[in-house]
Amino acid sequence: MLKALGIFQRATAEHLWRMLRPGDRHDRCTRDTLNALKEDGKVRVETRLESNHQLWVLTERGHKEAKQLLPGNVRVSVLRKLEVDDGEPVTGEGFDEHAAAVTMTAAVLTGAGFGTPLSWQTEIGHKLPYGYTQYADLTMRAPDADVPVMLLEVDRVTEPVDVLVAKVRRYSEWFEFLAPKADKDHERAARSYGGARVHDFRLWSRIYPATSHEGYVPVAFVFTGKTKAQRESRIRRLEEAARRYFAGEPYSGRALGITAVDYHQAVPVVVTELERITADPDGAAGKVWRRLGRDEDEWQTLREALDNPDGDRLYTVQRKEAHRRKEEREAAQREAQRPVCTRCGAKFTDDRWQSIRQSSWHSEGDELCEPCLDEHHEQVRAEKTARLQAQEAAAREAAEAEAEKNRGLFGRRR
């Protein structure tokens, strides 16, 4: 519990129950533990939320112990020091409500099997070159749940939609940063060619693990508060205004029937609502997520929403199909040009056709198929043999006649 508060800074008993003991029927054990830690001087109640839940934070003593308990690679949140004004504790006002929503988001996802409390980090900065740093409310790593990394923004429907669009834009800009010493020319060539290789040159791939999907690290907006209609309206407006960052680009080959989308340089954006998650029997593991750019009535599991069924997999299938159709068209065109034997009407075999095309001049029998050409050659040979035989017979007859004539002449002289 100290470790969880060290990561998330502020949490209610319900948050910690959902995160640490989701198998319990209620948060009684969690509340008892918090009270025991309070007596030991390690936690305190900072404020009471609008929901009437107490918001707990670490004391200085508890903060030091949490640092010792947490691994060195886990970022420990800043200590919430007790501030007093006229004898009354000073609260974070709206910031407390937002912090509680952030912790609740992590709690419901962890309770649904998306990582552990150690899978989370809060307020991770993404520094931009013009001096602005985009902080992610939450960073989740849950590779065992097929979500290697995801950035989450929790929105209580209190800011203009333009602010949310600007967040997506800034994330997109940060994802495009080159890694130190990356070859700009090679990156430019990879970017123009398309595909996943472009990310090898980017800074984000040095910081975050591969996402297992096309595109940049996914960004999730978790909405909560106000009315259902207001949240739905907010999602629609975000979808319309930020489309250019998440829509991807069509692959070339529309004329060939290719409808797949290249998402490799797009920011996958998914949305959900805390109210929807807590109302679903399967919680955050249920069909409570929607990928912007898809059917607005299609709610999916997180894995389904992050998947790209119309991306590279579809492109591979459609490209193979387009290649197959092209081969069929070329084969049909080739067959239409295949010569036909003028004697028997049979089509030429490939070998017979090739032998004609290889020849640089026309020769006798080019219009015949191979069997008919063989018959033709046999006939020619037979006719030649017959002519030769006839010539030889004629020559013999002539010789015999001459000999007979000569014998008759000699006989008369005697």
NULO-887676 format. One line per field, with one value per residue (C-alpha): residue number from 1; x, y, z; residue in one letter. Coordinates in steps of 0.5 Angstrom, whole numbers. Layout:
NULO-887676
pos	c(NUM;...)
xx	c(X;...)
yy	c(Y;...)
zz	c(Z;...)
code	c(A;...)
END
This chain:
NULO-887676
pos	c(1;2;3;4;5;6;7;8;9;10;11;12;13;14;15;16;17;18;19;20;21;22;23;24;25;26;27;28;29;30;31;32;33;34;35;36;37;38;39;40;41;42;43;44;45;46;47;48;49;50;51;52;53;54;55;56;57;58;59;60;61;62;63;64;65;66;67;68;69;70;71;72;73;74;75;76;77;78;79;80;81;82;83;84;85;86;87;88;89;90;91;92;93;94;95;96;97;98;99;100;101;102;103;104;105;106;107;108;109;110;111;112;113;114;115;116;117;118;119;120;121;122;123;124;125;126;127;128;129;130;131;132;133;134;135;136;137;138;139;140;141;142;143;144;145;146;147;148;149;150;151;152;153;154;155;156;157;158;159;160;161;162;163;164;165;166;167;168;169;170;171;172;173;174;175;176;177;178;179;180;181;182;183;184;185;186;187;188;189;190;191;192;193;194;195;196;197;198;199;200;201;202;203;204;205;206;207;208;209;210;211;212;213;214;215;216;217;218;219;220;221;222;223;224;225;226;227;228;229;230;231;232;233;234;235;236;237;238;239;240;241;242;243;244;245;246;247;248;249;250;251;252;253;254;255;256;257;258;259;260;261;262;263;264;265;266;267;268;269;270;271;272;273;274;275;276;277;278;279;280;281;282;283;284;285;286;287;288;289;290;291;292;293;294;295;296;297;298;299;300;301;302;303;304;305;306;307;308;309;310;311;312;313;314;315;316;317;318;319;320;321;322;323;324;325;326;327;328;329;330;331;332;333;334;335;336;337;338;339;340;341;342;343;344;345;346;347;348;349;350;351;352;353;354;355;356;357;358;359;360;361;362;363;364;365;366;367;368;369;370;371;372;373;374;375;376;377;378;379;380;381;382;383;384;385;386;387;388;389;390;391;392;393;394;395;396;397;398;399;400;401;402;403;404;405;406;407;408;409;410;411;412;413;414)
xx	c(0;6;9;2;2;9;7;0;1;-6;-11;-18;-19;-23;-17;-13;-18;-19;-12;-9;-14;-19;-21;-24;-32;-31;-25;-26;-19;-16;-19;-17;-10;-10;-12;-6;-1;-4;-3;4;5;6;0;-5;-12;-11;-18;-25;-27;-34;-36;-35;-29;-23;-16;-10;-3;4;7;14;16;12;15;22;19;16;22;26;21;20;25;30;27;20;19;17;12;13;11;5;7;1;0;-4;-8;-11;-11;-14;-11;-10;-13;-11;-18;-20;-13;-15;-21;-17;-11;-17;-19;-12;-11;-18;-16;-10;-14;-19;-14;-10;-16;-18;-11;-7;-1;1;2;9;7;5;8;5;7;12;15;16;20;19;24;20;20;14;14;7;6;2;-2;-1;4;2;6;3;6;3;-4;-1;-1;7;6;0;0;-7;-10;-15;-21;-26;-30;-27;-22;-24;-23;-18;-14;-14;-13;-7;-4;-5;-1;4;5;5;11;15;14;17;23;30;34;41;46;40;42;37;37;36;30;27;28;25;19;18;18;13;13;16;23;22;21;28;31;26;27;21;23;29;25;19;18;15;8;6;2;3;4;6;5;-2;-6;-12;-17;-21;-27;-31;-35;-41;-47;-46;-49;-43;-38;-41;-41;-34;-31;-35;-31;-25;-25;-27;-22;-16;-17;-11;-6;-10;-13;-7;-6;-9;-4;-2;-6;-14;-15;-12;-18;-13;-17;-12;-9;-2;-2;6;6;-1;-2;-7;-12;-17;-23;-27;-31;-29;-37;-37;-32;-34;-41;-39;-39;-32;-29;-23;-23;-30;-32;-31;-26;-27;-22;-23;-24;-28;-36;-38;-42;-37;-34;-29;-24;-17;-14;-19;-19;-11;-11;-11;-15;-15;-8;-2;-5;-11;-5;-2;-8;-10;-3;-3;-10;-8;-2;-6;-11;-6;-3;-10;-11;-4;-5;-12;-8;-3;-8;-12;-5;-3;-3;-7;-5;-8;-8;-12;-14;-10;-7;1;4;9;15;13;10;17;21;17;18;26;27;28;25;19;20;16;11;11;3;3;3;9;5;3;10;13;7;9;17;15;11;16;22;17;16;23;25;20;22;29;27;23;29;34;29;28;36;36;31;35;41;38;35;41;45;40;40;48;47;42;47;53;49;47;54;56)
yy	c(0;5;3;5;11;13;12;15;20;21;15;13;7;4;6;2;-4;-4;-4;-9;-13;-14;-21;-18;-16;-9;-4;-6;-9;-3;2;-2;-2;5;7;3;6;13;11;9;16;14;16;22;24;30;32;29;29;31;23;24;19;21;22;19;21;19;23;25;18;14;17;16;8;8;10;4;-1;1;-1;4;4;7;14;16;22;28;28;32;37;39;46;50;57;60;53;49;45;47;42;42;44;41;38;33;31;30;26;22;20;19;14;11;10;6;2;-1;-3;-6;-10;-12;-15;-10;-10;-9;-2;-3;-2;5;12;18;25;23;29;29;35;39;43;50;49;46;39;35;31;24;23;16;11;4;-2;-9;-13;-20;-17;-15;-8;-6;1;6;14;16;22;23;28;31;35;41;44;46;40;44;43;35;36;40;34;29;34;35;27;26;32;28;21;24;27;23;19;22;21;18;19;24;22;15;17;21;15;11;16;17;9;8;2;0;2;9;8;5;13;16;18;14;7;8;10;6;-2;-4;-3;-10;-6;-1;7;11;9;9;15;13;19;17;21;22;27;31;28;22;26;31;26;23;30;31;25;26;33;30;25;30;35;31;26;28;25;18;17;14;14;10;5;6;1;4;2;-5;-6;-4;-1;-2;4;5;7;7;14;15;16;11;14;10;13;10;13;11;11;6;2;1;-1;-6;-13;-14;-8;-5;-12;-11;-8;-1;2;5;7;14;13;7;6;11;5;0;-1;-6;-9;-5;-11;-10;-3;-2;-8;-5;-10;-6;-4;-8;-15;-13;-10;-16;-20;-15;-14;-22;-22;-16;-20;-26;-22;-19;-25;-28;-22;-23;-30;-29;-24;-29;-34;-30;-28;-36;-38;-44;-49;-48;-56;-59;-52;-54;-49;-48;-51;-46;-49;-49;-42;-40;-43;-39;-33;-34;-35;-28;-30;-34;-41;-46;-50;-44;-44;-51;-54;-59;-66;-63;-60;-67;-70;-65;-66;-73;-72;-68;-73;-78;-74;-73;-80;-82;-77;-80;-87;-85;-81;-87;-92;-87;-87;-95;-95;-90;-94;-101;-98;-95;-102;-105;-101;-102;-109;-109;-105;-109;-115;-112;-111;-118)
zz	c(0;1;-5;-9;-5;-7;-14;-15;-9;-7;-7;-3;0;-6;-11;-7;-6;-13;-15;-9;-7;-13;-10;-4;-4;-1;2;9;9;6;10;16;13;12;19;22;17;20;27;25;22;15;12;13;10;6;4;3;-5;-7;-7;1;0;4;0;3;2;5;11;10;14;10;3;6;7;0;-3;0;-2;-9;-14;-17;-24;-21;-21;-14;-14;-10;-3;-1;4;9;8;13;13;19;22;16;12;5;-1;-8;-10;-17;-17;-12;-16;-22;-18;-15;-22;-25;-19;-20;-28;-26;-21;-25;-30;-26;-23;-29;-31;-34;-30;-23;-19;-21;-29;-28;-28;-27;-30;-35;-39;-46;-48;-54;-58;-57;-49;-48;-44;-45;-39;-39;-33;-33;-37;-37;-39;-39;-44;-41;-43;-50;-48;-48;-47;-47;-45;-41;-41;-35;-37;-32;-38;-35;-41;-48;-53;-57;-51;-52;-59;-57;-53;-59;-63;-58;-57;-65;-65;-60;-63;-70;-66;-69;-64;-62;-68;-73;-80;-83;-90;-88;-84;-89;-94;-89;-88;-95;-97;-91;-86;-79;-81;-80;-72;-72;-73;-68;-60;-58;-60;-55;-49;-50;-52;-59;-59;-62;-67;-73;-71;-65;-58;-57;-53;-49;-46;-40;-39;-33;-29;-32;-36;-41;-46;-45;-45;-51;-55;-52;-55;-62;-62;-61;-66;-71;-69;-68;-74;-78;-72;-72;-79;-82;-90;-95;-98;-106;-110;-110;-117;-115;-110;-104;-98;-93;-88;-87;-79;-78;-77;-74;-66;-64;-60;-56;-51;-45;-39;-32;-31;-37;-34;-27;-30;-34;-31;-34;-32;-36;-39;-42;-49;-46;-51;-57;-63;-66;-73;-73;-72;-66;-64;-64;-57;-56;-51;-51;-55;-60;-60;-61;-66;-74;-78;-83;-83;-85;-85;-89;-94;-94;-96;-101;-104;-105;-108;-113;-115;-116;-121;-124;-126;-128;-133;-136;-137;-140;-145;-146;-148;-152;-156;-157;-164;-166;-171;-178;-179;-173;-169;-163;-159;-159;-153;-149;-152;-159;-158;-155;-161;-166;-162;-161;-169;-172;-179;-181;-184;-187;-182;-177;-177;-175;-168;-166;-167;-174;-175;-174;-179;-184;-183;-184;-190;-193;-192;-195;-201;-202;-201;-206;-211;-210;-211;-217;-220;-218;-222;-228;-228;-228;-233;-238;-237;-238;-244;-247;-245;-249;-255;-255;-255;-261;-265;-264;-266;-273;-274;-274)
code	c(M;L;K;A;L;G;I;F;Q;R;A;T;A;E;H;L;W;R;M;L;R;P;G;D;R;H;D;R;C;T;R;D;T;L;N;A;L;K;E;D;G;K;V;R;V;E;T;R;L;E;S;N;H;Q;L;W;V;L;T;E;R;G;H;K;E;A;K;Q;L;L;P;G;N;V;R;V;S;V;L;R;K;L;E;V;D;D;G;E;P;V;T;G;E;G;F;D;E;H;A;A;A;V;T;M;T;A;A;V;L;T;G;A;G;F;G;T;P;L;S;W;Q;T;E;I;G;H;K;L;P;Y;G;Y;T;Q;Y;A;D;L;T;M;R;A;P;D;A;D;V;P;V;M;L;L;E;V;D;R;V;T;E;P;V;D;V;L;V;A;K;V;R;R;Y;S;E;W;F;E;F;L;A;P;K;A;D;K;D;H;E;R;A;A;R;S;Y;G;G;A;R;V;H;D;F;R;L;W;S;R;I;Y;P;A;T;S;H;E;G;Y;V;P;V;A;F;V;F;T;G;K;T;K;A;Q;R;E;S;R;I;R;R;L;E;E;A;A;R;R;Y;F;A;G;E;P;Y;S;G;R;A;L;G;I;T;A;V;D;Y;H;Q;A;V;P;V;V;V;T;E;L;E;R;I;T;A;D;P;D;G;A;A;G;K;V;W;R;R;L;G;R;D;E;D;E;W;Q;T;L;R;E;A;L;D;N;P;D;G;D;R;L;Y;T;V;Q;R;K;E;A;H;R;R;K;E;E;R;E;A;A;Q;R;E;A;Q;R;P;V;C;T;R;C;G;A;K;F;T;D;D;R;W;Q;S;I;R;Q;S;S;W;H;S;E;G;D;E;L;C;E;P;C;L;D;E;H;H;E;Q;V;R;A;E;K;T;A;R;L;Q;A;Q;E;A;A;A;R;E;A;A;E;A;E;A;E;K;N;R;G;L;F;G;R;R;R)
END
